Amino acid sequence: MGELHVRIEQFLKTRSPELLREILNHHGKYGFSLACHKAGISRGKGKRMIGIYNDDGAIRQIAARVGYSRSKPFI
């Protein structure tokens, strides 16, 4: 079994954010997506687990739907 598959199996057992970050750093987006898929979580949830999710885009979409626009970034 390859190194990626071993790390994914470990992640499935532990659900460790550090291990998920390691998968992303060593195997890129493909490895990260595969680990999230195997664990049954969304990539967004995986990103939130490791602290890299930025929801500014989602906030802008919701604000635009209700007619609110702002030129400055949301803080």
Secondary structure, DSSP 8 states (H G I E B T S, - for coil): --HHHHHHHHHHHH--HHHHHHHHHHHHHHHHHHHHHHHT--HHHHHHHHT----HHHHHHHHHHTT---SS---
